[in-house]
Amino acid sequence: MATAARTAPNRRATSKDPKEILWTWEGKDKTGKIIRGEMRAHSKTVVQASLRRQGISTAENKIKKRQLGRASKVKDKDLALFTRQLATMMRAGVPLLQAFDIAIKGSSNPGVARLLNEIRNDIETGTSLSNALRKFPLYFNALYCNLVDAGEQSGALENLLDRLAIYQEKILAIKSKIKAALFYPISVMVVAAAVVSVMMLFVIPEFKKVFTSFGADLPAPTLLVIAISDFMTEYWWIVFGAFIGAVILIAAAYKRSPAAQAAVDRWVLQIPVIGEIIRKATIARWTRTLSTMFAAGVPLVEALDSVAGASGNKVYADATKKIQAEVATGTALTNAMQGTNVFPAMVVQMISIGEESGQLDGMCAKVADFFEREVDDMVAGLSQLIEPLIIVFLGTIIGGLVVAMYLPIFKLGQVV
């Protein structure tokens, strides 16, 4: 069986070490059996010395290094794949450390391999899986760690990992559908802005030269377009600088200010069609998270804390915090949800039935399934619904500019 040797603590590179190296080695143990593994160290000499202390003999050319690039990011998709792999291997009876070895070797992302190797080293020193994961909150949130901890405590880690894998896959599917819904209108807006900018900066000034040679009075729409073009031509750096600055300012305010987050998220929910898709996706994520946490045996008040963080929308996160505070004082979950005015009546009624029947996790899962199908249907019909609006928008902007430029030509034609 493949093993992975571990370096001494004072020689271990941290996850922040920019020169972190993962060495792969092949050697023979005392019985002459060929074994392979991986080790984190600063040099080949350290690897050889560590293996020699463990009774493993290896040739220098059998030790190879692989630089773990910092540019490779660990994405949600990578973590979902790792969770599914770990759940499958543990259900098949593969020991935890060996499962990590397989996942590390099978990873094509250096960032994922580095992250998993750090966790594996901690587990090998006796740290529990949940505590090892808690050292990387950027990748493993409280919900993930709490579910793994519940699985370790109950002795059903493989079942909880399977639930986590399903949960992550469902959430990723919802996120991809939201991106698909937003991609088309945003891309059209970007293309329209680029076309208008090119016309204002390069095309309109050429028309202006031609019109100036006519010496005739120009129509009001043409004068307006020329005035805008003159301003953009002379102060283009102010226009684009102000636009980029506004985007950066809004993004920074959204990231740092809870009030700005609430305002933006509230505005997004009010956008026609798009807002309804985001609302339903948020409710699906909310109920899916609550179902997963409650099924794992996590107390409701503690589960709501993870639900708030996983909701993905500040409006629903604040509402969940309010629900959590009321439930902690003895208020029924359904009554607390009604007071927030952010959940449809159907959701509240179904959760009420789940509370009364003692099947809250199952009822939340059914609500999540329902809203996920709703999101699927809305995204599928979005292109058909929004295409006429896009055509009208482009026709108004681009067509208006063209007509404004050709009005003087039409006027001259009538005079002739």
C-alpha positions as CSV (number, residue, x, y, z in Angstrom):
1,M,0.0,0.0,0.0
2,A,1.2,3.4,-0.9
3,T,2.3,5.6,2.0
4,A,3.1,9.2,2.4
5,A,6.0,10.1,4.7
6,R,5.8,13.1,6.9
7,T,8.6,15.6,7.5
8,A,9.4,16.8,10.9
9,P,7.3,19.8,12.2
10,N,10.1,22.2,12.0
11,R,10.7,21.3,8.4
12,R,7.1,21.5,7.2
13,A,6.3,24.3,4.9
14,T,3.2,26.2,5.6
15,S,0.4,26.8,3.2
16,K,1.7,30.4,2.8
17,D,5.2,29.4,1.8
18,P,5.8,30.7,-1.7
19,K,8.5,28.0,-2.3
20,E,6.6,25.1,-1.0
21,I,7.6,21.8,-2.7
22,L,5.9,18.5,-2.8
23,W,8.3,15.6,-3.4
24,T,7.3,12.3,-4.9
25,W,9.4,9.3,-4.1
26,E,9.8,5.5,-4.8
27,G,11.8,3.1,-2.6
28,K,12.0,-0.2,-0.8
29,D,11.1,-1.0,2.8
30,K,13.0,-3.5,5.0
31,T,11.2,-6.5,3.4
32,G,12.2,-5.3,-0.1
33,K,8.7,-4.3,-1.1
34,I,8.5,-1.3,-3.5
35,I,6.5,1.5,-2.0
36,R,5.7,5.0,-3.2
37,G,4.6,8.2,-1.5
38,E,4.8,11.9,-1.2
39,M,6.6,14.2,1.2
40,R,6.7,17.9,1.8
41,A,10.3,19.2,2.3
42,H,12.7,22.0,1.3
43,S,15.3,19.8,-0.4
44,K,16.0,16.3,-1.7
45,T,18.5,15.7,1.1
46,V,15.8,16.2,3.7
47,V,13.6,13.6,1.9
48,Q,16.3,11.0,1.8
49,A,17.2,11.5,5.5
50,S,13.6,11.3,6.6
51,L,13.0,8.1,4.6
52,R,16.3,6.6,5.9
53,R,15.1,7.1,9.5
54,Q,11.9,5.2,8.6
55,G,13.9,2.3,7.2
56,I,13.1,3.1,3.5
57,S,15.9,3.0,1.0
58,T,15.6,5.0,-2.2
59,A,17.9,6.1,-5.0
60,E,18.4,9.9,-5.6
61,N,16.9,9.7,-9.0
62,K,13.7,8.2,-7.6
63,I,13.0,11.4,-5.7
64,K,11.3,14.1,-7.9
65,K,9.9,17.4,-7.0
66,R,6.8,19.2,-8.1
67,Q,6.4,22.9,-7.6
68,L,2.9,23.7,-6.3
69,G,2.0,26.8,-8.2
70,R,0.3,29.6,-6.3
71,A,-1.7,30.8,-9.3
72,S,-3.9,27.7,-9.3
73,K,-7.0,28.6,-7.3
74,V,-9.1,26.2,-5.4
75,K,-12.7,26.5,-6.7
76,D,-16.0,25.3,-5.3
77,K,-16.1,22.7,-8.1
78,D,-12.8,21.3,-6.9
79,L,-14.0,21.0,-3.3
80,A,-17.3,19.3,-4.4
81,L,-15.3,16.8,-6.4
82,F,-13.0,16.1,-3.5
83,T,-16.0,15.6,-1.1
84,R,-17.6,13.2,-3.6
85,Q,-14.3,11.3,-4.0
86,L,-13.7,11.1,-0.2
87,A,-17.3,10.0,0.5
88,T,-17.1,7.2,-2.2
89,M,-13.7,5.9,-1.0
90,M,-14.7,5.9,2.7
91,R,-17.9,4.1,1.8
92,A,-15.8,1.5,0.0
93,G,-13.7,1.0,3.2
94,V,-10.6,2.9,2.2
95,P,-8.8,4.3,5.2
96,L,-8.9,8.1,5.6
97,L,-5.2,8.8,5.1
98,Q,-5.0,6.5,2.0
99,A,-8.1,8.3,0.6
100,F,-6.3,11.6,0.9
101,D,-3.2,10.1,-0.8
102,I,-5.4,9.0,-3.7
103,A,-7.1,12.3,-3.9
104,I,-3.8,14.2,-3.9
105,K,-2.3,12.1,-6.6
106,G,-5.4,12.3,-8.7
107,S,-5.7,16.1,-8.5
108,S,-4.8,18.1,-11.6
109,N,-4.9,21.4,-9.7
110,P,-1.7,22.1,-7.8
111,G,-3.6,24.3,-5.4
112,V,-5.9,21.5,-4.4
113,A,-3.0,19.1,-4.0
114,R,-1.3,21.5,-1.7
115,L,-4.4,22.1,0.4
116,L,-5.2,18.4,0.7
117,N,-1.6,17.6,1.6
118,E,-1.7,20.1,4.4
119,I,-4.9,18.6,5.8
120,R,-3.5,15.1,5.4
121,N,-0.3,16.0,7.4
122,D,-2.5,17.4,10.2
123,I,-4.6,14.2,10.3
124,E,-1.5,12.1,10.4
125,T,-0.3,13.9,13.6
126,G,-3.6,12.9,15.3
127,T,-5.8,15.9,14.5
128,S,-9.4,15.1,13.7
129,L,-10.6,15.7,10.2
130,S,-13.1,18.4,11.3
131,N,-10.4,20.3,13.2
132,A,-7.9,20.0,10.3
133,L,-10.5,21.4,8.0
134,R,-11.2,24.3,10.3
135,K,-7.7,25.6,9.7
136,F,-8.8,26.5,6.2
137,P,-12.0,28.6,6.6
138,L,-11.5,30.1,3.2
139,Y,-12.3,26.8,1.6
140,F,-14.3,24.9,4.3
141,N,-17.0,27.0,5.9
142,A,-18.7,26.4,9.3
143,L,-21.4,24.3,7.7
144,Y,-18.9,21.9,6.1
145,C,-16.8,21.5,9.3
146,N,-19.9,21.1,11.5
147,L,-21.3,18.3,9.4
148,V,-17.9,16.5,9.3
149,D,-17.7,16.9,13.1
150,A,-21.2,15.4,13.5
151,G,-20.2,12.5,11.3
152,E,-17.0,11.9,13.3
153,Q,-19.0,12.0,16.6
154,S,-21.7,9.7,15.4
155,G,-19.4,7.3,13.6
156,A,-21.2,7.8,10.3
157,L,-18.6,10.0,8.6
158,E,-19.1,8.4,5.1
159,N,-22.9,9.2,5.3
160,L,-22.4,12.8,6.2
161,L,-19.7,13.2,3.5
162,D,-22.2,11.8,1.0
163,R,-24.8,14.4,2.2
164,L,-22.2,17.1,1.9
165,A,-21.3,16.0,-1.6
166,I,-25.0,16.1,-2.7
167,Y,-25.5,19.5,-1.0
168,Q,-22.4,21.0,-2.8
169,E,-23.5,19.5,-6.1
170,K,-27.0,21.0,-5.8
171,I,-25.6,24.4,-4.8
172,L,-23.2,24.4,-7.7
173,A,-26.0,23.6,-10.1
174,I,-28.0,26.5,-8.8
175,K,-25.1,28.9,-9.1
176,S,-24.4,27.8,-12.6
177,K,-28.0,28.4,-13.6
178,I,-27.9,31.9,-12.1
179,K,-24.7,32.7,-14.1
180,A,-26.4,31.4,-17.2
181,A,-29.4,33.6,-16.6
182,L,-27.2,36.7,-16.1
183,F,-24.7,36.0,-18.8
184,Y,-26.8,36.8,-21.8
185,P,-28.2,40.2,-20.8
186,I,-24.9,41.4,-19.3
187,S,-22.9,40.4,-22.4
188,V,-25.4,42.2,-24.6
189,M,-25.1,45.3,-22.4
190,V,-21.3,45.2,-22.6
191,V,-21.3,44.8,-26.4
192,A,-23.8,47.7,-26.8
193,A,-21.6,49.9,-24.6
194,A,-18.6,49.0,-26.7
195,V,-20.4,49.8,-30.0
196,V,-21.7,53.1,-28.7
197,S,-18.3,54.1,-27.5
198,V,-16.7,53.3,-30.9
199,M,-19.4,55.3,-32.7
200,M,-19.1,58.3,-30.3
201,L,-15.3,58.4,-30.5
202,F,-14.5,57.5,-34.1
203,V,-17.6,57.5,-36.3
204,I,-19.6,60.6,-35.2
205,P,-16.5,63.0,-35.5
206,E,-16.2,62.0,-39.2
207,F,-19.9,62.7,-39.7
208,K,-19.4,66.1,-38.0
209,K,-16.7,67.1,-40.5
210,V,-19.0,66.3,-43.4
211,F,-21.9,68.2,-41.8
212,T,-19.7,71.2,-41.1
213,S,-18.9,71.5,-44.8
214,F,-22.6,71.7,-45.6
215,G,-23.0,75.0,-43.7
216,A,-26.7,74.1,-43.0
217,D,-28.6,74.0,-39.8
218,L,-28.6,70.6,-38.2
219,P,-31.6,68.9,-36.6
220,A,-31.8,68.8,-32.8
221,P,-31.2,65.0,-32.5
222,T,-28.0,65.4,-34.6
223,L,-26.8,68.3,-32.5
224,L,-27.4,66.4,-29.3
225,V,-25.4,63.3,-30.5
226,I,-22.6,65.5,-31.8
227,A,-22.4,67.3,-28.4
228,I,-22.2,64.0,-26.6
229,S,-19.5,62.8,-29.0
230,D,-17.5,66.0,-28.5
231,F,-17.6,65.6,-24.8
232,M,-16.5,62.0,-24.9
233,T,-13.8,62.7,-27.5
234,E,-12.3,65.5,-25.3
235,Y,-12.9,63.9,-21.9
236,W,-12.9,60.2,-22.7
237,W,-10.5,59.6,-19.9
238,I,-12.9,61.2,-17.4
239,V,-15.8,59.2,-18.7
240,F,-14.0,55.8,-18.6
241,G,-12.2,56.7,-15.3
242,A,-15.5,57.6,-13.7
243,F,-17.1,54.4,-14.8
244,I,-14.2,52.2,-13.7
245,G,-14.0,54.1,-10.4
246,A,-17.7,53.7,-9.8
247,V,-17.5,50.0,-10.4
248,I,-14.5,49.6,-8.0
249,L,-16.2,51.9,-5.4
250,I,-19.4,49.9,-5.5
251,A,-17.5,46.6,-5.3
252,A,-15.5,47.8,-2.3
253,A,-18.5,49.2,-0.5
254,Y,-20.4,45.9,-1.1
255,K,-17.5,43.9,0.3
256,R,-16.9,46.0,3.4
257,S,-20.3,47.6,4.2
258,P,-23.2,45.5,5.4
259,A,-25.5,48.3,4.6
260,A,-24.3,48.5,1.0
261,Q,-24.6,44.7,0.7
262,A,-28.2,44.8,1.9
263,A,-29.0,47.7,-0.4
264,V,-27.5,46.0,-3.5
265,D,-29.0,42.6,-2.7
266,R,-32.4,44.2,-2.1
267,W,-32.2,46.0,-5.4
268,V,-31.2,42.8,-7.2
269,L,-34.3,41.0,-5.9
270,Q,-36.5,43.8,-7.4
271,I,-35.1,43.4,-11.0
272,P,-37.9,42.0,-13.2
273,V,-37.5,38.3,-14.1
274,I,-33.8,38.2,-12.9
275,G,-34.8,39.1,-9.4
276,E,-37.4,36.4,-9.2
277,I,-34.8,33.8,-10.4
278,I,-32.4,34.9,-7.7
279,R,-35.1,34.9,-5.1
280,K,-36.1,31.3,-5.9
281,A,-32.5,30.2,-6.1
282,T,-31.8,31.8,-2.7
283,I,-34.8,30.0,-1.1
284,A,-33.7,26.7,-2.7
285,R,-30.2,27.2,-1.2
286,W,-31.7,28.2,2.2
287,T,-34.0,25.2,2.5
288,R,-31.3,22.8,1.1
289,T,-28.8,24.0,3.7
290,L,-31.4,23.7,6.6
291,S,-32.4,20.2,5.4
292,T,-28.8,19.0,5.3
293,M,-27.9,20.5,8.7
294,F,-31.0,19.3,10.5
295,A,-30.7,15.7,9.0
296,A,-27.2,15.6,10.4
297,G,-28.5,16.1,13.9
298,V,-27.3,19.7,14.3
299,P,-29.6,21.7,16.7
300,L,-32.0,24.1,14.9
301,V,-30.5,27.3,16.4
302,E,-27.0,26.3,15.5
303,A,-28.1,25.1,12.1
304,L,-29.7,28.5,11.3
305,D,-26.3,30.1,11.9
306,S,-24.9,28.1,9.0
307,V,-28.0,28.7,6.9
308,A,-27.5,32.5,7.2
309,G,-24.0,32.2,6.0
310,A,-24.9,30.0,3.1
311,S,-28.0,31.9,1.9
312,G,-25.9,34.1,-0.5
313,N,-28.1,37.1,-0.1
314,K,-27.8,39.7,2.7
315,V,-31.6,40.2,2.8
316,Y,-32.1,36.5,3.6
317,A,-29.0,36.4,5.8
318,D,-30.4,39.2,8.0
319,A,-33.8,37.6,8.0
320,T,-32.3,34.3,9.1
321,K,-30.4,36.0,12.0
322,K,-33.7,37.4,13.1
323,I,-35.4,34.0,12.9
324,Q,-32.5,32.5,14.8
325,A,-32.9,35.0,17.6
326,E,-36.6,34.3,17.9
327,V,-36.2,30.5,17.8
328,A,-33.6,30.7,20.5
329,T,-36.3,32.3,22.8
330,G,-38.8,29.5,22.1
331,T,-40.7,30.9,19.1
332,A,-41.7,28.3,16.5
333,L,-39.7,28.3,13.3
334,T,-42.8,28.9,11.2
335,N,-43.9,31.9,13.2
336,A,-40.4,33.4,13.1
337,M,-40.3,32.9,9.3
338,Q,-43.7,34.6,8.8
339,G,-42.4,37.8,10.6
340,T,-39.6,38.3,8.1
341,N,-41.9,38.7,5.1
342,V,-39.3,37.3,2.7
343,F,-40.6,33.7,2.4
344,P,-43.6,32.8,0.2
345,A,-46.7,31.4,2.0
346,M,-46.2,28.0,0.4
347,V,-42.7,27.7,1.9
348,V,-43.9,28.7,5.4
349,Q,-46.9,26.2,5.2
350,M,-44.7,23.3,4.1
351,I,-42.2,23.9,6.8
352,S,-45.0,24.2,9.3
353,I,-46.2,20.8,8.2
354,G,-42.6,19.5,8.6
355,E,-42.4,20.9,12.1
356,E,-45.7,19.4,13.2
357,S,-44.9,16.0,11.7
358,G,-41.3,15.9,13.0
359,Q,-40.0,15.6,9.4
360,L,-38.5,19.1,9.0
361,D,-35.4,17.9,7.1
362,G,-37.5,15.9,4.6
363,M,-40.0,18.8,4.0
364,C,-37.1,21.3,3.5
365,A,-35.6,19.0,1.0
366,K,-38.9,18.8,-0.9
367,V,-39.2,22.6,-0.9
368,A,-35.6,22.9,-2.2
369,D,-36.4,20.4,-5.0
370,F,-39.4,22.4,-6.0
371,F,-37.7,25.7,-6.2
372,E,-34.7,24.2,-8.0
373,R,-37.1,23.0,-10.7
374,E,-38.7,26.4,-10.7
375,V,-35.2,28.0,-11.3
376,D,-34.6,25.4,-14.1
377,D,-37.8,26.3,-15.9
378,M,-37.3,30.1,-15.5
379,V,-33.7,30.0,-16.8
380,A,-34.9,27.8,-19.8
381,G,-37.5,30.4,-20.7
382,L,-35.5,33.4,-19.9
383,S,-33.8,33.7,-23.3
384,Q,-37.2,33.6,-25.1
385,L,-38.6,36.2,-22.7
386,I,-35.6,38.6,-22.7
387,E,-34.7,38.4,-26.4
388,P,-37.4,40.8,-27.5
389,L,-36.4,43.3,-24.8
390,I,-32.8,43.1,-25.9
391,I,-33.8,43.7,-29.5
392,V,-35.8,46.8,-28.5
393,F,-32.9,48.1,-26.3
394,L,-30.3,47.7,-29.1
395,G,-32.7,49.1,-31.7
396,T,-33.4,52.2,-29.6
397,I,-29.7,52.9,-28.8
398,I,-27.9,52.0,-32.0
399,G,-30.8,52.8,-34.3
400,G,-31.3,56.2,-32.6
401,L,-27.7,57.1,-33.2
402,V,-27.8,56.0,-36.9
403,V,-31.1,58.0,-37.5
404,A,-29.7,61.1,-35.8
405,M,-26.7,61.0,-38.1
406,Y,-28.7,60.5,-41.3
407,L,-31.3,63.1,-40.6
408,P,-29.2,65.9,-42.1
409,I,-28.6,63.8,-45.2
410,F,-32.4,63.2,-45.6
411,K,-33.0,66.9,-45.1
412,L,-30.5,67.8,-47.9
413,G,-32.1,65.3,-50.2
414,Q,-35.5,67.0,-49.7
415,V,-34.0,70.4,-50.5
416,V,-32.5,69.1,-53.7
